Each structure stands twice: as structure tokens, then as C-alpha cells.
Amino acid sequence: MSNPDSFIDEVTEEVRRDRLFALFRKYGWIGVLLVLSVVGGAGWTEWQRAQAEARAEAFGDAVLDALDLGAPQDRVAALAAIPANGEQVAILNLLLASDPVADRESTLAALETLANDARMPPSYRDLAVLRKVVIAGTDMPVAERRAALDPVAAPGRPYRTMALEQMAYLLVEEGKTDEAVAALTALLSDQESPGGLRARAEQMIVALGGEVAPTTAPSGEATEEDAG
């Protein structure tokens, strides 16, 4: 390569460096700002996490201290005085509703509050409705109990099968035995029904004079009769 060509290349490279330096002086603050934002965001996230853990720990300690109190009224008063937010409110209301025998009125009031709190997740609200219907019993008209359970029994709801079980018991209460047996039998074949619910359904079907179909052994498994 000739000397003129080398000189031109050197000049071109120098111009490029000058332009790059000029761009850095003009826009370099953006990169600095991005770095500071990332570092600051990470620090803020970590601080928030530490604060959330501290609040959760304080909430848990306060709940345990309240539950350690001897008299039911003292426990209720201590639980009601605990600061709470978000799902902690739902947990407190469920704890306040955990002693229906000693304080039925407060229990039902706590469940009513939770069931009507639109800020809470459906799982907490549906559980509150179920407990309220069970605890209220015959003091709550059948029509009101069915209306309360109906949305909880909708497809996709977390306690759907438990709500259907309670609605079957309402049919028993109304003297509609055949309909109750049919509803309970449907729960036996429902894939979402837990084992405990199926056991209760079988016992109720037999008590109502119905028949429970024998369980079919899975493919490849021998039944007791086959073994004999």
C-alpha cells in the first residue's frame, strides 16, 4: 500500500474516532442513566422484598401471639387489632371465624365480611361462603343458602365440588331424596371430587336408600373376586 493510501486510512480512522467521541459526549448520559436505573431498580426491588418479608413476619408473630391467649374473647380482640392488608385481611377473617361454637355471631359476621370483599381472591371468598352456609345451617333459609352456593358451584371455581355437595344436602333437607341421590352419585364420578368428599357421598347415598355402583378396578389390576 502506498504512503498516500496509508495517510488517507489514518485520517479516516481519526475522523471516525472523533465522530464516536462526539456522539458519546452528546448521548453518553443516556447510557449512564440506564445503568443508574438498573442499579437503582434492583436496590428498590430488594428493599421492597425485605419490607414485605418483615411485614409478613410481624403479621405471623402477632397472629401466633393472639392465638396463644386463653379466653376466646381475648383471642378475637387481639386478632381484630392486628394491622393487615391484602390477603392478610382474608386470613384474619378466617381465623376470626374459626370458633363458631364459642362465638357464632362473630364467626358469621367475619365470614360475611370476607365473602363480600371484592378485593379478595375468589378462593378466600368462596371458602367464606361455604363455611357461612354450613355454620348458619337451618337458621338460613334453604333458598338463600342455594343462592349463595350456586356461584361457588360454577365450573372452574376452586370449591365447586364442595358447593355441589352442600347443594345435595339441601335437597335432602327439602325431602327430595331421589334428586339428592342423583346429585351425590354424579359427584362420585366427578374427577375433581377429593377422596374425603366421595367417601361422604357414598355414606349419604347408602343412608338415603340408594345404591353405590362397585368401583371398577383399573386395567391390569385383579379384583378380590378374581384373586379368589
LINBEL-V18499 format. One record per residue. RES is the residue in one letter. PHI is phi in whole degrees, 0 to 359 (none if undefined). NEAR is the number of other C-alpha atoms within 8 Angstrom. Layout:
BEGIN
RES|PHI|NEAR + RES|PHI|NEAR
END
This chain:
BEGIN
M|none|4 + S|285|5 + N|298|6 + P|301|6 + D|295|8 + S|297|9 + F|298|8 + I|296|8 + D|297|8 + E|296|8 + V|295|8 + T|299|8 + E|296|8 + E|295|8 + V|297|8 + R|297|8 + R|298|8 + D|297|8 + R|295|8 + L|297|8 + F|296|8 + A|296|8 + L|295|9 + F|296|8 + R|295|8 + K|278|7 + Y|241|8 + G|299|9 + W|299|8 + I|294|7 + G|297|8 + V|299|8 + L|297|8 + L|296|8 + V|298|8 + L|297|8 + S|295|8 + V|296|8 + V|296|8 + G|295|8 + G|297|8 + A|296|8 + G|295|8 + W|295|8 + T|298|8 + E|294|8 + W|295|8 + Q|298|8 + R|297|8 + A|296|8 + Q|296|8 + A|297|8 + E|295|8 + A|294|8 + R|295|8 + A|296|8 + E|294|8 + A|295|8 + F|297|11 + G|298|8 + D|297|8 + A|295|10 + V|295|10 + L|298|8 + D|297|8 + A|293|12 + L|289|9 + D|282|7 + L|291|9 + G|285|7 + A|283|6 + P|304|8 + Q|294|6 + D|290|10 + R|297|13 + V|299|10 + A|297|8 + A|292|9 + L|295|14 + A|295|8 + A|271|6 + I|284|9 + P|296|5 + A|211|8 + N|212|6 + G|60|8 + E|289|8 + Q|298|8 + V|297|9 + A|296|11 + I|298|8 + L|298|11 + N|295|12 + L|293|12 + L|292|8 + L|295|13 + A|260|12 + S|267|7 + D|226|9 + P|292|12 + V|286|5 + A|286|6 + D|214|8 + R|294|9 + E|296|7 + S|293|10 + T|298|13 + L|295|13 + A|294|8 + A|294|12 + L|293|15 + E|297|11 + T|299|9 + L|291|14 + A|298|12 + N|262|7 + D|272|8 + A|293|6 + R|282|5 + M|275|11 + P|298|8 + P|304|8 + S|299|9 + Y|291|11 + R|294|13 + D|294|12 + L|297|9 + A|296|13 + V|297|14 + L|301|11 + R|295|9 + K|297|11 + V|297|12 + V|293|7 + I|289|8 + A|294|9 + G|57|7 + T|289|6 + D|292|5 + M|251|9 + P|306|7 + V|303|8 + A|298|6 + E|291|8 + R|295|10 + R|295|10 + A|296|8 + A|289|10 + L|281|15 + D|305|9 + P|293|7 + V|292|13 + A|273|13 + A|290|8 + P|304|5 + G|92|5 + R|281|10 + P|295|8 + Y|245|11 + R|302|12 + T|293|10 + M|292|11 + A|293|13 + L|297|12 + E|298|13 + Q|296|9 + M|292|10 + A|293|13 + Y|294|9 + L|295|10 + L|296|12 + V|297|10 + E|298|7 + E|275|6 + G|82|6 + K|267|9 + T|297|9 + D|299|6 + E|293|9 + A|294|12 + V|298|12 + A|297|8 + A|294|11 + L|291|14 + T|296|12 + A|297|8 + L|292|13 + L|296|10 + S|262|7 + D|282|7 + Q|297|4 + E|272|5 + S|287|12 + P|289|6 + G|300|6 + G|297|6 + L|295|10 + R|296|11 + A|296|8 + R|296|8 + A|297|13 + E|298|12 + Q|297|8 + M|290|9 + I|299|14 + V|296|10 + A|297|7 + L|274|8 + G|90|6 + G|274|8 + E|240|6 + V|257|8 + A|295|4 + P|297|4 + T|286|4 + T|278|4 + A|291|7 + P|301|5 + S|304|4 + G|95|4 + E|262|6 + A|270|8 + T|280|7 + E|297|6 + E|293|6 + D|297|6 + A|294|6 + G|285|4
END
